[in-house]
């Protein structure tokens, strides 16, 4: 197995991050919803007050290999606040290219986010998963995550586009 490094993303990784986001959108059958650009990722993640943080998983070259490290996965997260629990980290997306799945790379990304959460004094680490992605749900549960839909009956909602504009104009 090749050597893997999980590290904080750099501005120069935005092209790889966008490529992986596109792959994720296709995997989730939601590519038609994808609107983000490399420029937006750069502006929103690497400015003075970033809206998000990102980890990348890269495969390191073996001895004698000429090619450099290449990015095969990512975890994009940000901080939110709970009125009941205080500081939280939310893992918006995690993705590992199919060729590299089953090697523990996703688990390593999740562990790194958990460490960031603890370092920042967070009381919770949250994420969401599509209801058909049983493999991901099984992984999260195996790592100790609680399914809030099962345990507490929470449903996620969102306002976007015209609904958000109409709401703001009330």
C-alpha positions as CSV (number, residue, x, y, z in Angstrom):
1,X,0.0,0.0,0.0
2,X,1.2,3.5,-0.9
3,X,2.0,6.0,1.8
4,X,-0.8,8.5,2.5
5,X,-0.5,11.9,4.1
6,X,-3.4,13.9,5.4
7,X,-2.6,17.6,5.5
8,X,-4.3,21.0,5.5
9,X,-5.1,22.2,2.0
10,X,-3.1,25.0,0.5
11,X,-4.4,27.6,-2.0
12,X,-2.7,25.7,-4.8
13,X,-4.8,22.6,-4.0
14,X,-8.1,24.3,-5.2
15,X,-7.9,22.7,-8.6
16,X,-7.6,19.2,-7.1
17,X,-10.3,20.0,-4.5
18,X,-12.7,21.1,-7.3
19,X,-11.9,17.9,-9.3
20,X,-12.8,15.8,-6.3
21,X,-16.0,17.9,-5.6
22,X,-17.1,17.2,-9.1
23,X,-16.4,13.5,-8.7
24,X,-18.4,13.5,-5.4
25,X,-21.3,15.3,-7.0
26,X,-21.4,12.7,-9.8
27,X,-21.2,9.9,-7.2
28,X,-24.1,11.4,-5.2
29,X,-26.1,11.8,-8.5
30,X,-26.3,15.6,-7.8
31,X,-23.9,17.0,-10.4
32,X,-26.7,19.2,-11.8
33,X,-26.6,21.1,-8.5
34,X,-22.8,21.9,-8.6
35,X,-22.2,25.6,-9.0
36,X,-18.8,26.1,-7.2
37,X,-15.7,27.3,-9.1
38,X,-12.0,27.1,-8.4
39,X,-12.0,30.8,-7.9
40,X,-14.7,30.7,-5.3
41,X,-12.9,27.9,-3.5
42,X,-9.8,30.0,-3.4
43,X,-11.5,33.2,-2.3
44,X,-13.7,31.5,0.4
45,X,-11.1,29.1,1.9
46,X,-7.9,31.0,1.8
47,X,-8.7,34.7,2.5
48,X,-8.3,36.6,5.7
49,X,-11.5,35.1,7.2
50,X,-12.1,31.7,5.5
51,X,-15.6,30.3,5.3
52,X,-14.2,26.8,5.3
53,X,-11.2,24.7,6.1
54,X,-10.1,21.6,4.1
55,X,-7.9,18.6,4.5
56,X,-6.5,16.7,1.6
57,X,-5.3,13.1,1.4
58,X,-2.4,12.6,-0.9
59,X,-0.5,9.5,-2.0
60,X,3.2,10.0,-1.6
61,X,5.6,8.6,-4.2
62,X,7.5,5.5,-3.4
63,X,11.3,5.1,-3.6
64,X,12.4,5.7,-7.1
65,X,9.1,7.0,-8.4
66,X,9.4,10.2,-10.3
67,X,5.9,11.7,-10.0
68,X,5.2,13.8,-6.9
69,X,2.4,13.4,-4.4
70,X,-1.1,13.4,-5.8
71,X,-4.4,14.3,-4.1
72,X,-6.9,11.5,-3.9
73,X,-9.4,12.7,-1.2
74,X,-10.5,15.6,0.8
75,X,-12.6,16.6,3.8
76,X,-14.1,20.1,3.8
77,X,-15.3,21.4,7.2
78,X,-16.2,24.6,9.0
79,X,-17.2,25.7,12.5
80,X,-20.8,26.2,13.7
81,X,-22.3,27.0,17.0
82,X,-24.9,25.1,19.0
83,X,-27.0,27.0,21.5
84,X,-27.1,23.9,23.6
85,X,-23.6,22.6,23.3
86,X,-21.4,25.5,22.1
87,X,-18.6,25.0,19.5
88,X,-19.1,22.4,16.8
89,X,-17.3,21.4,13.7
90,X,-19.3,20.3,10.7
91,X,-17.8,18.1,8.0
92,X,-19.6,19.3,4.9
93,X,-18.1,16.7,2.5
94,X,-15.6,13.9,2.6
95,X,-14.6,12.0,-0.5
96,X,-11.9,9.5,-1.5
97,X,-11.5,8.5,-5.1
98,X,-12.9,5.0,-5.7
99,X,-9.5,3.5,-6.6
100,X,-8.2,4.4,-3.1
101,X,-11.2,3.4,-1.0
102,X,-10.9,0.6,1.5
103,X,-7.4,1.7,2.6
104,X,-8.5,3.7,5.6
105,X,-8.0,7.1,4.0
106,X,-11.5,8.3,4.8
107,X,-11.1,7.2,8.4
108,X,-7.8,9.1,8.6
109,X,-9.6,12.3,7.4
110,X,-12.4,11.8,9.9
111,X,-9.8,11.3,12.7
112,X,-8.0,14.4,11.7
113,X,-11.2,16.5,11.8
114,X,-12.0,15.1,15.2
115,X,-8.5,16.2,16.4
116,X,-9.1,19.7,15.0
117,X,-12.5,19.8,16.8
118,X,-10.9,18.9,20.1
119,X,-8.0,21.3,19.6
120,X,-10.6,24.1,19.0
121,X,-12.6,23.2,22.0
122,X,-15.6,21.8,20.1
123,X,-18.1,19.7,21.9
124,X,-19.5,18.1,18.8
125,X,-18.4,16.9,15.3
126,X,-21.4,16.7,12.9
127,X,-21.9,15.5,9.4
128,X,-24.7,14.3,7.2
129,X,-25.0,11.5,4.7
130,X,-27.5,10.6,2.0
131,X,-30.0,7.9,3.1
132,X,-28.9,5.5,0.3
133,X,-25.2,5.6,1.3
134,X,-25.3,2.7,3.7
135,X,-21.5,2.1,3.4
136,X,-20.8,5.6,4.7
137,X,-23.4,5.3,7.5
138,X,-21.8,2.0,8.5
139,X,-18.4,3.6,8.6
140,X,-19.5,6.6,10.7
141,X,-21.3,4.3,13.2
142,X,-18.3,2.0,13.4
143,X,-16.3,5.1,14.4
144,X,-18.8,6.0,17.1
145,X,-21.1,8.5,15.4
146,X,-24.7,8.6,16.5
147,X,-27.4,8.6,13.8
148,X,-29.6,11.6,14.9
149,X,-32.4,10.7,12.6
150,X,-32.7,7.3,14.3
151,X,-31.9,8.6,17.8
152,X,-33.7,11.9,18.0
153,X,-35.8,12.2,14.8
154,X,-34.0,15.3,13.4
155,X,-34.7,16.2,9.8
156,X,-32.5,18.6,7.9
157,X,-34.0,21.6,6.0
158,X,-32.6,24.3,3.9
159,X,-33.7,27.5,2.2
160,X,-32.0,28.3,-1.2
161,X,-32.5,30.4,-4.3
162,X,-35.9,31.9,-4.8
163,X,-37.3,30.5,-1.5
164,X,-34.5,32.3,0.4
165,X,-35.0,35.5,-1.5
166,X,-38.8,35.4,-0.8
167,X,-38.1,34.7,2.8
168,X,-35.7,37.7,3.1
169,X,-38.2,40.0,1.5
170,X,-41.0,39.3,4.1
